Amino acid sequence: MSGLIGRTAVELAQALANREVSSREATQAHLDRIAAVDGSVHAFLHVDAEGALAAADAVDARRAAGEQLPTLAGVPVAVKDVLVTQGLPTTAGSRILQGWVPPYDATVVRKLRAAGLPILGKTNMDEFAMGSSTEHSAYGPTHNPWDLDRIPGGSGGGSAAALASYQAPLSIGSDTGGSIRQPAAVTGTVGVKPTYGGVSRYGVIALASSLDQVGPCARTVLDTALLHEVIGGHDPADSTSLAEPMPDIVGAARLGATGDLTGVRIGVVRELSGEGYQDGVRTRFEESLDLLRASGAEIVEVSCPNFPYALAAYYLILPSEASSNLARFDAMRYGLRVDDGAGTVERVMGATRAVGFGDEVKRRIILGTYALSAGYYDAYYGSAQKVRTLIQRDFDAAFTQVDVLVSPTAPTTAFRLGEKLDDPLAMYLNDVATIPANLAGVPGMSLPAGLAEDGLPVGFQILAPARADDRLYLVGAALETALESRWGGPLLSRVPNLTEVAR
Amino acid sequence: MLVAHGETSRLLGMSSISRDDVARLAQLARIDLAEPELDRLAGQLTAIVDAVAQVSQVATRDVPATSHPLPLTNVFRADVVHPPLGQQAALAAAPAAEDGRFRVPQIMGEEP
């Protein structure tokens, strides 16, 4: 991809700092690209051209006045519609929040604005982040830029597809069971789920509070690190926010890019391979392991015997917490209200939630209500919480042997839109490799490992101990360097050209 | 791998979720469900619950439960007054407002 939209965030930041390019030019170029291709991709639910250009102009004025600005000042960003934005519609992909304009900014959004990143708009997602394909968005699915008939992953398919179609150089996602990493995998982009508590969740519409984490998405490992640095850190407004300082993730990404992993121990998770993983996914994964070995890393196999139970535990814990979190949509203070005038509060709530929620949201609320009900609580929710302990013990044991764990991010490449829509269990299986990290709160990254035999991107997942997010960037940057030198450029240089609609 | 464990659920006496169960759960969750939705959900939820019941295979009595990924202690913010959201901003998105307050449907049903 040529022109301003083809540049990485680092390249754009450099050009902005050197005054070769203005933020208005960079922002306008991306807005033009959105206007030209988003009709076929549908990565955005709302585009804020006016607000983005005003923010760009403000950055340009400050730079012209000689002010010293943050690294990414003037580089535009797209924000998943699960983060509230003052003055900008926020729906979380749900009909129940259609047209809602929040009265405040999420802390992450406030940090983006303070760092001078113009916000291009809000990206599409599965309703309330429940899904692996964006097909559960009330506003229609997002299409994968590699093949418009296929899913872009989910729930953050909009944020990933915006990157892969060059509509934004950076985007924000949220990851409850893989919603940053799996979309990154199937679109050939990079995404990081930080350590639980590493990025503030104030102003993030809650799905499952013990699992949710906001994180950065980009086209390169270094861009992801720079965005992570902007949004991370302690927030007194979020009681689950980690108080200690973040590790030097940008330094780790730069160090990793030199390609030397001598002394780094990498564990391949035995339970996250084999049956159910597509041949092309396994082949690209094995090749990446060879490259890491050639970079000096020691590769060993590690067993995490309880990982096969993670998916089951997750699909008890998540619906349980979601059924409680989504009780706030009561048709009283904001959002949709369906009222024929004769009903009580209870009847209005029932009618509103029937119309306002989609099938998957209803399914999970009912499942969560069941798992939490008297007589079943111990067998389901209680047992799932015990499995959570076992998963954490697996991670603890593994990280005494190795520095990071690795696996394919998703068992398959992008499937066709509609293919798994009627089979919830088949859809849930997409998250089998990403879920353990959420249950244990550890950080994870997905980066492109190449194309499978079907010509579609494969993701490589790296997992690190809690608070050691820098290790993801060290190993990720080293692998990216090795892969790109073999490919002769970034994987996304092979994404098909989208037809630009004449304006 | 997630596999169906019909035997496990039978051992635990977990039966399938009936249409009436779904109707009762939907009422608890305040979601009106149409007749076809009740039938469809009953089938889907039975399959899902059957699959996730495998957690009981390893969740033995000696394993403590974990509710939160990282240990947390209670957190207090500084006892400093902050300006709250103004009344107008708070009511701006309300489905109905009156006299500076949220207007809501009646809470209790009419006396018979």
Interface residues (C-beta under 8 A of the other chain):
Chain A: W100 V101 P102 P103 Y104 T195 Y196 G197 S210 L211 P236 A237 S239 T240 L242 E275 G276 N306 P308 Y309 L311 A312 A313 Y315 L316 S323 A327 D330 A331 M332 R333 Y334 G335 L336 R337 D339 G343 T344 V345 E346 R347 V348 M349 G350 A351 R353 A354 F357 K362 R363 I365 I366 L367 T369 Y370 S373 Y376 A379 Y380 G382 S383 A384 Q385 K386 V387 R388 T389 L390 Q392 P424 L425 Y428 L429 V432 N438 L439 A440 G441 V442 A466
Chain B: M1 L2 L12 M14 I17 D21 V22 L25 A26 Q27 L28 A29 R30 I31 D32 L33 A34 E37 L41 Q44 L45 A47 I48 V49 A51 V52 A53 Q54 V55 S56 Q57 V58 A59 T60 V63 P64 A65 T66 S67 H68 P69 L70 L72 V75 R77 A78 L85 A89 A90 A92 A93 A94 P95 A96 F102 V104 P105 Q106 I107 M108 G109
